[in-house]
Amino acid sequence: MDELGGALERAAADGDVVEGWLSGLAGNQVLPVEVLARLLEFDELPMPSYWLKYRTLDAAATELLVASPQIQRRLDVVENATADVDVLARLAQDPEPRVRLMYAVMLFEYKRRVPAGVLELLAEDPEPKIRRIVSDRTELPVAVRESPPVLTVQQRVAHPDPAVRREAAADPEVPTALALRLAEDPENDVRLAVSMREELTEDQRTVIPCTVWQHFWSPPSWIARQATDPEAARRIAGSAHVGLRRVLAAQPHLAPDVVALLAADEDEWVRRTLAERCEDAPHELLVELYATVQDRNWSVYRYHRNFARPGLARFADDPNPRLRHAALDDPEAGPELVLRLADDPEVGGWAVRDPRLPADELLRRLTLPAQASAAAGNPALPVAVMHRLLDLARAR
């Protein structure tokens, strides 16, 4: 430890190394609360505060942030989905209106358990916006609202508002013959809603001219119901209507042969929806999409439960850096592979964060400007070393 201490002291002369330690510790998901408390003592950390939104927080860590004098940190803890709800409830009485507003918004956004008395507090908040958020989402007493007029089905189908016609087109209570009048509606989304009605035949769907947008997401509920019946799910998987296949692909569980059909679908967004939403998506599809998708969502496939599998180590020398990164997800890969990839210019940071990295190498890389942050973020970093890094950073 003495030898390491000397190496760290020398490295601390480099401001980039020290900044790396602080940013790495901030991202370390096993940071003990006493280390987090010391880290938060730094008024200005060398990275945006958004890291507080994404790290796992227990009750003690939530307590630290709720009690922070910095408004931004209290705002950040409100947006953390793992924060302790009972501790977080104190923010319903925070002196800063922005914090109370964010607390009210995220209470419903995350569908958090609401401790007793919290809604009543928010419903009487001095800020109108906060009171309105609560009144719009609960049955607490509010000002009398104007009830919307009740429309007949004929009025809904002929309504000038496309949103009303779209709802009518999708409503199973609207007779089929009446809904089919909307098959020639000037609005694409209205025609699309008609085309996805449960009772239509394939021939009826095919003749309705409509476009299924890339980011379309208005799933008819009947598909989720039929997806539990393998025979019905097979029919939907074989439909010519790509919207039906995409909605089917989003179901959490499907029969193996249905999964295979959707994984081989000609439509990219059927395959991607399957990989992103279905827990049964096949490993091979996940790896393929992870390696090839070109938009910003490419990394999501790596976090699917079926991604990490023995055999991924075969990609350690692949020219595609994403696949070299995937090699680290092989649960049977040993320290040798991690150490080899630690010097990879494109995936080295991930390897240095891997707890399988040999301990001596992890400590050595704390002294390297290019890898200090990744090393400080490694969950295998000893707590004593975390404290030493903070001592040296504070002494600068």
C-alpha positions in Angstrom: 0.0 0.0 0.0 3.0 2.3 0.7 4.3 1.8 -2.8 0.8 2.5 -4.2 0.4 5.5 -2.0 3.6 7.0 -3.4 2.5 6.3 -7.0 -0.9 7.9 -6.3 0.7 11.0 -4.7 2.9 11.5 -7.8 -0.1 11.0 -10.1 -2.0 13.6 -8.1 0.2 16.3 -9.4 -1.6 15.9 -12.7 -4.9 17.7 -12.7 -6.3 15.4 -15.4 -5.7 12.4 -13.3 -7.4 13.9 -10.2 -10.4 14.9 -12.4 -10.5 11.4 -13.6 -10.6 10.0 -10.1 -13.5 12.2 -9.2 -15.6 11.5 -12.3 -14.8 7.8 -12.0 -15.9 7.6 -8.4 -19.1 9.5 -9.3 -20.0 6.7 -11.8 -18.9 3.8 -9.5 -22.2 2.0 -8.7 -20.9 0.3 -5.5 -19.7 3.6 -3.9 -20.3 3.3 -0.1 -22.4 6.1 1.3 -19.5 7.5 3.3 -17.5 7.8 0.1 -20.5 9.4 -1.7 -20.8 11.9 1.2 -17.1 12.9 0.8 -17.5 13.2 -2.9 -20.5 15.5 -2.5 -18.3 17.8 -0.3 -16.7 19.0 -3.5 -18.7 22.1 -4.5 -17.7 21.7 -8.2 -17.1 18.2 -9.6 -15.5 17.8 -13.1 -18.6 16.5 -14.7 -22.3 17.4 -15.1 -24.5 16.5 -12.1 -26.6 14.1 -14.1 -24.7 11.2 -12.7 -26.8 11.5 -9.6 -29.9 10.7 -11.6 -28.6 7.3 -12.7 -26.7 5.8 -9.9 -28.4 3.4 -7.5 -29.4 5.1 -4.3 -30.3 3.4 -1.0 -32.1 5.2 1.9 -28.8 6.6 3.3 -27.6 7.9 0.0 -31.1 9.5 -0.7 -30.9 11.1 2.7 -27.6 12.8 1.7 -29.0 14.3 -1.4 -32.4 15.3 0.0 -30.5 17.2 2.7 -28.0 18.9 0.2 -27.9 22.7 0.3 -27.5 22.6 -3.5 -30.8 22.9 -5.3 -29.5 21.1 -8.3 -28.6 18.0 -6.3 -32.1 17.9 -4.8 -33.5 18.2 -8.3 -31.3 15.3 -9.4 -32.3 13.0 -6.6 -36.0 13.5 -7.5 -35.3 12.2 -11.0 -33.5 9.1 -9.7 -35.8 6.1 -10.1 -34.1 4.2 -7.4 -34.3 6.8 -4.6 -36.0 5.8 -1.4 -39.6 7.1 -1.6 -40.0 7.7 2.1 -36.9 9.9 2.4 -37.8 11.5 -0.9 -41.2 12.5 0.4 -39.6 15.3 2.4 -39.1 17.2 -0.8 -42.9 17.8 -0.9 -42.1 20.5 1.7 -38.8 21.7 0.1 -38.4 25.5 0.4 -37.5 25.7 -3.3 -40.7 25.6 -5.6 -38.7 24.0 -8.5 -37.8 21.1 -6.3 -41.5 20.6 -5.1 -42.6 20.9 -8.7 -40.2 18.3 -10.0 -41.1 16.0 -7.1 -44.8 16.2 -8.0 -44.1 15.6 -11.7 -41.8 12.5 -11.0 -44.2 11.1 -8.4 -46.6 10.3 -11.2 -44.0 9.8 -14.0 -42.3 7.0 -12.0 -45.6 5.8 -10.5 -44.0 5.9 -7.1 -45.6 4.6 -3.9 -47.0 7.8 -2.3 -46.4 8.0 1.5 -49.4 9.1 3.6 -50.2 12.7 3.5 -48.0 13.7 0.6 -50.7 14.2 -2.0 -52.7 16.3 0.5 -49.6 18.5 1.0 -49.0 18.9 -2.7 -52.7 19.6 -3.3 -52.4 22.6 -1.0 -49.1 23.9 -2.3 -48.8 27.6 -2.7 -47.7 27.1 -6.3 -50.7 26.8 -8.8 -48.7 24.5 -11.1 -48.0 22.0 -8.4 -51.7 22.0 -7.3 -52.8 21.4 -10.9 -50.4 18.5 -11.4 -52.0 16.8 -8.4 -55.5 17.6 -9.3 -55.1 16.4 -12.9 -53.9 13.0 -11.8 -55.8 12.2 -8.7 -59.4 12.2 -7.4 -58.6 14.7 -4.7 -61.3 17.5 -4.5 -60.6 20.0 -7.2 -62.5 22.9 -8.9 -65.5 21.7 -10.8 -64.5 20.7 -14.3 -66.5 21.0 -17.4 -67.6 17.6 -18.6 -67.0 17.0 -22.3 -70.1 16.6 -24.4 -71.3 13.1 -25.1 -71.1 12.3 -28.8 -73.0 9.7 -30.7 -70.9 7.3 -32.8 -72.1 9.0 -35.9 -71.0 12.3 -34.6 -67.6 10.9 -33.7 -67.0 9.4 -37.1 -67.9 12.7 -38.8 -66.2 14.9 -36.3 -64.0 17.7 -37.7 -61.2 16.9 -35.1 -59.0 14.1 -36.5 -58.2 13.0 -32.9 -61.8 12.3 -32.3 -62.2 10.4 -35.6 -59.0 8.4 -34.8 -60.4 7.3 -31.5 -63.6 6.3 -33.2 -61.7 4.4 -35.8 -60.0 2.3 -33.1 -63.0 1.9 -30.8 -64.4 -1.6 -30.9 -67.8 -0.2 -29.7 -68.1 1.6 -33.1 -69.8 -0.8 -35.6 -67.5 -2.1 -38.2 -69.5 -0.7 -41.1 -69.4 2.7 -39.6 -65.7 2.5 -38.8 -64.9 1.5 -42.4 -66.3 4.8 -43.6 -63.0 6.2 -42.2 -60.9 4.0 -44.4 -60.8 6.9 -46.9 -60.3 9.6 -44.2 -57.9 12.4 -45.3 -55.8 11.8 -42.2 -53.3 8.9 -42.4 -53.5 8.1 -38.6 -57.3 7.7 -38.9 -57.0 5.3 -41.7 -54.2 3.4 -39.9 -56.5 3.0 -36.8 -59.2 1.5 -39.0 -56.7 -0.9 -40.6 -55.7 -2.3 -37.2 -59.2 -3.2 -36.0 -59.4 -6.7 -34.6 -62.4 -7.9 -36.7 -61.0 -7.0 -40.1 -59.8 -9.7 -42.5 -56.4 -9.5 -44.2 -58.1 -8.5 -47.4 -59.9 -5.6 -45.7 -56.7 -4.4 -44.1 -54.7 -4.6 -47.3 -56.9 -2.2 -49.3 -56.8 0.6 -46.7 -54.1 3.0 -47.8 -52.0 4.0 -44.8 -48.4 4.4 -43.7 -47.1 3.0 -40.4 -44.6 5.5 -39.2 -41.2 4.4 -38.0 -42.0 5.6 -34.5 -45.7 4.7 -34.5 -46.9 3.6 -31.1 -50.6 3.4 -30.7 -51.0 -0.4 -29.9 -54.5 -1.8 -30.1 -55.2 -3.7 -26.9 -56.6 -6.8 -28.7 -53.1 -7.8 -29.9 -51.8 -8.2 -26.3 -54.8 -10.4 -25.5 -54.3 -12.6 -28.5 -50.5 -12.8 -28.1 -51.0 -15.3 -25.3 -52.7 -17.7 -27.7 -49.8 -19.2 -29.8 -52.1 -19.9 -32.8 -53.5 -16.4 -32.8 -50.0 -15.0 -32.4 -48.8 -16.9 -35.4 -51.6 -15.4 -37.5 -50.6 -11.9 -36.5 -46.9 -12.7 -37.1 -47.9 -13.7 -40.6 -50.0 -10.6 -41.3 -49.2 -8.4 -44.2 -49.9 -5.4 -41.9 -46.5 -4.3 -40.5 -48.2 -2.4 -37.7 -49.7 -5.5 -36.3 -46.4 -7.3 -36.4 -44.6 -4.5 -34.7 -47.2 -4.4 -31.9 -47.0 -8.2 -31.5 -43.2 -8.0 -31.3 -43.5 -5.6 -28.3 -45.3 -8.2 -26.1 -43.2 -9.3 -23.2 -43.5 -13.1 -23.9 -44.2 -15.0 -27.0 -44.1 -18.6 -28.1 -40.6 -19.7 -29.5 -41.8 -20.2 -33.0 -43.5 -16.8 -33.0 -40.3 -15.2 -31.8 -38.4 -16.9 -34.6 -40.8 -15.6 -37.2 -40.5 -12.0 -35.9 -36.7 -12.2 -35.6 -36.6 -13.1 -39.3 -39.1 -10.4 -40.3 -38.2 -8.3 -43.3 -39.2 -5.1 -41.5 -36.3 -3.6 -39.4 -38.6 -2.1 -36.9 -40.4 -5.5 -36.2 -37.0 -7.0 -35.4 -35.8 -4.0 -33.4 -39.1 -3.9 -31.4 -38.7 -7.6 -30.6 -35.2 -7.0 -29.4 -36.1 -3.9 -27.3 -39.4 -5.0 -25.8 -39.8 -8.8 -25.8 -38.0 -10.7 -23.0 -37.7 -13.7 -25.3 -35.7 -12.0 -28.0 -33.0 -14.3 -29.3 -29.4 -13.8 -28.5 -28.3 -13.9 -32.1 -30.7 -11.0 -33.1 -29.5 -8.9 -30.1 -25.9 -9.3 -31.1 -26.6 -8.5 -34.8 -28.5 -5.3 -33.9 -25.9 -4.3 -31.4 -23.2 -4.6 -34.0 -25.1 -2.9 -36.9 -27.7 -0.3 -35.7 -26.6 3.2 -36.7 -28.7 5.4 -34.5 -28.2 6.4 -30.9 -30.2 3.5 -29.5 -27.6 0.9 -30.7 -26.4 0.2 -27.1 -29.8 -0.8 -25.7 -29.5 -4.3 -27.0 -26.5 -5.1 -24.8 -28.7 -4.7 -21.7 -31.2 -7.3 -22.7 -31.2 -10.3 -20.4 -30.4 -12.7 -23.4 -27.4 -10.7 -24.6 -24.6 -11.9 -22.2 -23.8 -15.5 -23.1 -20.8 -17.8 -23.2 -19.1 -17.6 -26.5 -19.0 -13.8 -26.9 -15.3 -13.9 -26.1 -14.8 -15.0 -29.8 -15.3 -11.3 -30.7 -12.2 -10.1 -28.8 -10.3 -9.5 -32.0 -13.2 -8.4 -34.2 -12.6 -5.3 -36.3 -16.0 -3.9 -35.0 -15.3 -2.2 -31.6 -18.9 -2.9 -30.5 -18.3 -6.6 -30.8 -14.9 -6.3 -29.0 -16.9 -4.6 -26.2 -19.4 -7.5 -26.4 -16.6 -9.9 -25.7 -16.5 -8.5 -22.1 -20.1 -9.7 -21.6 -19.0 -13.4 -21.9 -19.6 -14.7 -18.3 -16.9 -17.3 -18.8 -14.2 -14.9 -20.0 -11.3 -14.6 -17.5 -8.9 -11.9 -16.4 -6.6 -12.5 -19.4 -9.2 -11.3 -21.9 -10.1 -8.3 -19.8 -6.4 -7.4 -19.5 -5.9 -7.7 -23.2 -8.8 -5.4 -24.0 -7.8 -2.9 -21.4 -5.2 -1.5 -23.8 -7.7 -1.4 -26.7 -8.0 2.2 -27.8 -11.7 2.0 -28.4 -13.0 -0.4 -25.7 -10.2 -0.1 -23.1 -12.3 2.1 -20.8 -14.9 -0.6 -20.4 -12.3 -3.3 -19.8 -10.7 -1.2 -17.1 -14.1 -0.8 -15.4 -14.5 -4.6 -15.4 -14.1 -6.2 -11.9 -12.3 -9.1 -13.5 -9.3 -6.9 -14.3 -6.4 -8.1 -12.1 -6.0 -6.0 -8.9 -2.5 -4.8 -9.6 -3.4 -3.6 -13.0 -6.5 -1.8 -11.7 -4.4 0.1 -9.2 -1.7 0.9 -11.7 -4.2 2.3 -14.2 -5.3 4.8 -11.5 -2.1 6.7 -12.3 -2.6 6.9 -16.0 -4.3 10.1 -17.3 -6.3 8.3 -20.0 -7.6 5.5 -17.7 -7.8 7.1 -14.2 -11.5 7.7 -14.6 -12.3 4.2 -15.7 -10.2 2.7 -13.0 -11.9 4.8 -10.3 -15.2 3.5 -11.6 -14.3 -0.1 -11.2 -16.6 -1.8 -8.6 -13.7 -3.9 -7.4 -11.7 -0.8 -6.3 -11.0 -1.2 -2.5 -12.9 1.3 -0.3 -9.6 2.3 1.3 -8.2 3.4 -2.1 -11.4 5.4 -2.8 -10.8 7.4 0.4 -7.1 7.8 -0.5 -8.1 9.3 -3.9 -10.4 11.8 -2.2 -7.7 12.7 0.3 -5.3 13.5 -2.5 -8.0 15.4 -4.5 -8.9 17.5 -1.5 -5.2 18.3 -0.8 -4.7 19.9 -4.2 
